[in-house]
Amino acid sequence: MPKVENEQIVETATEARGAVKGRPVLYVLLLSTAAIVALFAIVYIAFFPAA
């Protein structure tokens, strides 16, 4: 629960964020970035074949 000090609300970083950051966030970021890179590579190969 947030505390009030000097008429300001004081919270920890986790309380302010509303959740704990962890490995699942990193996995989603890395997986989605890899998927976009793979998709761009497929589109590039399909529309600009080597001569």
C-alpha positions as CSV (number, residue, x, y, z in Angstrom):
1,M,0.0,0.0,0.0
2,P,1.4,3.4,-0.9
3,K,2.5,5.7,1.9
4,V,2.0,9.4,2.1
5,E,5.0,11.5,3.1
6,N,5.0,15.3,2.9
7,E,1.7,15.2,1.0
8,Q,3.3,13.0,-1.7
9,I,2.6,9.3,-2.4
10,V,5.7,7.2,-2.0
11,E,5.8,3.7,-3.6
12,T,8.5,1.2,-4.5
13,A,9.3,0.7,-8.2
14,T,7.4,-2.6,-8.2
15,E,4.3,-1.1,-6.6
16,A,4.3,1.8,-9.1
17,R,4.8,-0.6,-12.0
18,G,2.0,-2.8,-10.8
19,A,3.9,-6.0,-11.6
20,V,7.3,-7.6,-11.5
21,K,9.4,-7.6,-14.7
22,G,10.9,-11.0,-15.3
23,R,12.2,-13.4,-17.9
24,P,8.8,-13.9,-19.7
25,V,9.0,-10.3,-20.8
26,L,12.5,-10.8,-22.2
27,Y,11.4,-14.0,-24.0
28,V,8.4,-12.4,-25.7
29,L,10.6,-9.5,-26.8
30,L,13.3,-11.7,-28.3
31,L,10.9,-14.1,-29.9
32,S,8.9,-11.4,-31.6
33,T,12.0,-9.6,-32.8
34,A,13.3,-12.9,-34.3
35,A,9.9,-13.5,-35.9
36,I,9.9,-10.1,-37.6
37,V,13.5,-10.6,-38.9
38,A,12.5,-14.0,-40.3
39,L,9.4,-12.5,-41.9
40,F,11.4,-9.7,-43.5
41,A,13.9,-12.2,-44.8
42,I,11.1,-14.3,-46.4
43,V,9.5,-11.3,-48.0
44,Y,12.9,-10.1,-49.3
45,I,13.7,-13.5,-50.8
46,A,10.2,-13.9,-52.3
47,F,10.1,-10.4,-54.0
48,F,13.8,-9.9,-54.8
49,P,15.2,-13.2,-56.0
50,A,18.9,-13.5,-56.7
51,A,19.7,-12.9,-60.3
